[in-house]
Amino acid sequence: MKHRFGRLGLLAAMLAMLALLSGCAATYTALEHKDLDVQTKMSATIFLEPVAPQQRTIFIQIRNTSDKPFFIEQEVAAAIAARGYQIVFDPNQAHYILQANILAVGRTDQSALDHATGLGYGGVLAGATAGALLGGRGHYWQGAAIGGLAMGAAEVVAGALVKVVWYAAVTDIQIQERSRAAVSEEFSSTLRQGTAQTYQQQRSAKMTDMMKYQTRIASSAKKVNLEFEEAEPYLRQGLVQAIAGMF
């Protein structure tokens, strides 16, 4: 009986120690990530040719195919206009055509965000990447395995209270710039026919007077226990600044 109580006392001491360690880890995480960290990354740099003031005309079209009401066209137009550009509503009268599609807005993690940015323009947000961006996963401190189930329980408690949460907005950008010389443009696509292993190749070519540039921009925000309502204005600001900064 005495031996049994001794083992129970040792287990209680271990649980108390693990709870203390877990609490210290949670406190460390809370202090380290207490301030909002906002970053904006671009998959590829776009360089546009300098033009005369009378050629600084731009047509803007920004779509949102994410599941959140995240609309920034007016903000982008105002930011570009502040740089000395005239916003026009006829693409045929514009020297530049800016098109953007907001692909995903939501909770994410570092690896999913890096993967989405690394894919570049047109890269498919699929599998773990899409799941992380739309479903969401929080980062929290994980210590060494001390005591198996007991340590797991302590981590769950700490992780439930203190999480480093990421939110991101991933956007594809295409800019067309009117060129003095004729531009040859070729288009190729592979179409899948139903569920069978049958594919159809489609190709086309044309001459145009527009040069095209493409990139992907990911704006992210992270903080302990971050809520989307707090992150949203910073995601907007980072995305708008990055788009306008290309002009």
C-alpha positions as CSV (number, residue, x, y, z in Angstrom):
1,M,0.0,0.0,0.0
2,K,2.8,2.4,0.9
3,H,4.5,1.6,-2.4
4,R,1.3,2.4,-4.2
5,F,1.0,5.8,-2.5
6,G,4.6,6.5,-3.3
7,R,4.0,5.9,-7.0
8,L,0.9,8.1,-6.9
9,G,2.9,10.8,-5.3
10,L,5.6,10.6,-7.9
11,L,3.0,10.7,-10.7
12,A,1.4,13.8,-9.1
13,A,4.8,15.5,-8.8
14,M,5.5,14.7,-12.5
15,L,2.2,16.1,-13.6
16,A,2.7,19.3,-11.5
17,M,6.2,19.7,-13.1
18,L,4.8,19.1,-16.6
19,A,2.0,21.6,-16.0
20,L,4.6,24.2,-14.8
21,L,6.8,23.6,-17.8
22,S,3.9,23.8,-20.2
23,G,2.7,27.0,-18.6
24,C,6.2,28.5,-18.9
25,A,6.2,27.5,-22.6
26,A,2.9,29.1,-23.1
27,T,4.0,32.3,-21.4
28,Y,7.2,32.3,-23.6
29,T,5.1,32.0,-26.7
30,A,2.7,34.7,-25.6
31,L,5.5,37.1,-25.0
32,E,7.4,36.3,-28.1
33,H,4.4,36.7,-30.5
34,K,2.4,39.3,-28.6
35,D,2.9,41.9,-31.3
36,L,1.2,41.6,-34.7
37,D,3.7,40.6,-37.5
38,V,2.5,41.5,-41.0
39,Q,4.4,40.5,-44.1
40,T,3.8,40.6,-47.9
41,K,5.7,38.5,-50.3
42,M,5.8,38.4,-54.1
43,S,6.7,35.2,-56.1
44,A,8.4,37.2,-58.9
45,T,9.4,40.9,-59.4
46,I,7.7,42.8,-62.2
47,F,9.6,45.7,-63.8
48,L,7.6,48.1,-65.9
49,E,9.1,50.6,-68.4
50,P,9.0,54.2,-67.3
51,V,6.5,56.2,-69.5
52,A,5.6,59.8,-70.1
53,P,2.9,61.4,-67.9
54,Q,0.3,61.3,-70.7
55,Q,0.8,57.5,-70.9
56,R,0.1,56.9,-67.2
57,T,-3.4,55.5,-67.8
58,I,-4.5,52.2,-66.3
59,F,-7.6,49.9,-66.4
60,I,-8.1,47.9,-63.2
61,Q,-10.1,44.7,-62.7
62,I,-9.9,42.8,-59.4
63,R,-11.9,39.7,-58.8
64,N,-12.5,37.7,-55.6
65,T,-13.0,34.0,-55.9
66,S,-12.3,33.3,-52.2
67,D,-15.0,32.5,-49.7
68,K,-14.7,35.8,-47.9
69,P,-16.0,39.3,-48.8
70,F,-12.5,40.7,-49.4
71,F,-12.8,43.4,-52.0
72,I,-9.9,45.9,-52.6
73,E,-10.5,47.3,-56.1
74,Q,-11.4,50.8,-54.9
75,E,-8.4,50.9,-52.5
76,V,-6.0,49.7,-55.2
77,A,-7.4,52.3,-57.6
78,A,-7.0,55.1,-55.0
79,A,-3.4,54.1,-54.2
80,I,-2.4,53.9,-57.9
81,A,-4.1,57.2,-58.6
82,A,-2.1,58.8,-55.8
83,R,1.0,57.8,-57.7
84,G,0.0,60.0,-60.7
85,Y,-1.9,57.5,-62.8
86,Q,-5.3,58.1,-64.4
87,I,-7.9,55.4,-63.9
88,V,-9.8,54.6,-67.2
89,F,-12.8,52.4,-67.7
90,D,-12.0,51.4,-71.3
91,P,-9.1,48.9,-71.5
92,N,-8.6,50.0,-75.2
93,Q,-7.7,53.4,-73.9
94,A,-5.3,52.2,-71.2
95,H,-1.5,52.0,-71.4
96,Y,-1.6,49.4,-68.5
97,I,-4.2,46.8,-67.7
98,L,-4.1,45.4,-64.2
99,Q,-6.0,42.2,-63.5
100,A,-6.0,40.4,-60.1
101,N,-7.8,37.4,-58.6
102,I,-7.9,36.9,-54.9
103,L,-7.6,33.2,-54.6
104,A,-7.8,32.4,-50.9
105,V,-8.3,34.4,-47.7
106,G,-8.2,32.6,-44.4
107,R,-6.2,30.9,-41.7
108,T,-2.9,29.3,-42.7
109,D,0.5,28.2,-41.4
110,Q,4.1,29.0,-42.5
111,S,4.7,25.9,-44.7
112,A,1.4,26.3,-46.5
113,L,2.0,30.0,-47.1
114,D,5.5,29.4,-48.4
115,H,4.2,26.7,-50.7
116,A,1.4,28.8,-52.1
117,T,3.8,31.7,-52.8
118,G,6.5,29.4,-54.3
119,L,4.0,28.0,-56.8
120,G,3.8,31.4,-58.4
121,Y,1.1,32.8,-60.7
122,G,-1.5,30.2,-61.6
123,G,-0.2,27.6,-59.1
124,V,-3.1,25.4,-57.8
125,L,-3.9,25.7,-54.2
126,A,-4.6,22.1,-53.5
127,G,-4.2,19.4,-50.9
128,A,-2.5,20.5,-47.7
129,T,-2.0,24.0,-48.9
130,A,-5.7,24.7,-49.6
131,G,-6.7,22.9,-46.4
132,A,-4.4,25.1,-44.3
133,L,-5.4,28.3,-46.0
134,L,-9.2,27.6,-45.9
135,G,-9.5,25.4,-42.8
136,G,-6.7,26.7,-40.7
137,R,-4.1,25.3,-38.3
138,G,-2.6,27.1,-35.4
139,H,1.1,26.9,-34.4
140,Y,1.8,26.3,-30.7
141,W,4.8,25.3,-28.7
142,Q,5.6,21.6,-28.5
143,G,8.2,20.5,-26.0
144,A,10.1,17.2,-25.8
145,A,8.1,14.1,-25.0
146,I,8.3,13.7,-21.2
147,G,5.9,11.3,-19.7
148,G,3.8,10.3,-22.8
149,L,0.1,10.8,-22.2
150,A,0.6,13.2,-19.3
151,M,2.9,15.5,-21.4
152,G,0.4,15.3,-24.3
153,A,-2.4,16.5,-21.9
154,A,-0.3,19.4,-20.7
155,E,0.5,20.4,-24.2
156,V,-3.1,20.4,-25.2
157,V,-4.0,22.6,-22.3
158,A,-1.2,25.1,-23.1
159,G,-1.9,24.9,-26.9
160,A,-5.6,25.6,-26.3
161,L,-4.9,28.7,-24.4
162,V,-1.9,30.1,-26.4
163,K,-1.6,29.7,-30.2
164,V,0.4,31.6,-32.8
165,V,-2.3,32.1,-35.4
166,W,-1.6,33.1,-39.1
167,Y,-4.0,34.6,-41.6
168,A,-3.2,35.2,-45.2
169,A,-4.6,36.5,-48.5
170,V,-3.2,35.0,-51.7
171,T,-3.7,36.8,-54.9
172,D,-2.6,36.3,-58.6
173,I,-1.7,39.4,-60.5
174,Q,-1.4,40.0,-64.3
175,I,-0.2,43.3,-65.7
176,Q,-0.4,44.1,-69.4
177,E,1.7,46.9,-70.8
178,R,1.2,48.4,-74.2
179,S,4.2,47.9,-76.4
180,R,5.5,49.9,-79.4
181,A,6.5,46.7,-81.2
182,A,4.2,43.9,-82.2
183,V,4.1,41.0,-79.7
184,S,3.6,37.4,-80.7
185,E,1.5,35.5,-78.2
186,E,1.0,31.7,-78.0
187,F,-1.5,29.9,-75.8
188,S,-1.4,26.2,-75.0
189,S,-3.7,24.2,-72.7
190,T,-4.5,20.6,-71.9
191,L,-8.2,19.7,-71.4
192,R,-9.3,16.6,-69.6
193,Q,-12.3,14.8,-71.1
194,G,-14.6,13.5,-68.3
195,T,-13.2,11.0,-65.9
196,A,-11.4,9.0,-68.5
197,Q,-7.7,9.2,-69.2
198,T,-8.3,11.2,-72.3
199,Y,-6.9,14.7,-72.9
200,Q,-7.3,17.3,-75.6
201,Q,-4.5,19.7,-76.6
202,Q,-5.6,23.2,-77.5
203,R,-3.2,25.8,-79.0
204,S,-3.7,29.3,-80.4
205,A,-1.5,32.1,-81.5
206,K,-2.0,35.8,-82.2
207,M,-0.2,39.1,-82.6
208,T,-0.9,41.8,-80.0
209,D,0.5,45.1,-78.8
210,M,0.5,44.1,-75.1
211,M,3.3,42.6,-73.0
212,K,2.1,40.5,-70.1
213,Y,3.7,40.0,-66.7
214,Q,2.4,37.7,-64.0
215,T,3.2,37.2,-60.3
216,R,1.5,36.0,-57.0
217,I,1.3,38.1,-53.9
218,A,0.7,36.7,-50.4
219,S,0.0,39.1,-47.5
220,S,0.1,37.5,-44.1
221,A,-0.4,38.4,-40.4
222,K,0.4,36.4,-37.3
223,K,0.0,36.9,-33.6
224,V,-0.9,35.0,-30.5
225,N,-4.6,34.1,-30.6
226,L,-5.1,36.4,-33.6
227,E,-8.7,36.8,-34.8
228,F,-9.5,37.5,-38.5
229,E,-11.3,40.8,-37.7
230,E,-8.0,42.1,-36.4
231,A,-5.9,40.7,-39.2
232,E,-8.1,41.8,-42.1
233,P,-7.3,45.5,-42.4
234,Y,-3.5,44.7,-42.3
235,L,-3.9,42.0,-45.0
236,R,-5.7,44.6,-47.1
237,Q,-3.1,47.3,-46.5
238,G,-0.2,44.9,-47.3
239,L,-1.8,43.7,-50.5
240,V,-2.9,47.2,-51.7
241,Q,0.6,48.6,-51.0
242,A,2.3,45.7,-52.9
243,I,0.1,46.1,-56.0
244,A,0.4,49.8,-56.1
245,G,4.1,49.6,-55.5
246,M,4.6,48.0,-59.0
247,F,3.6,51.3,-60.7
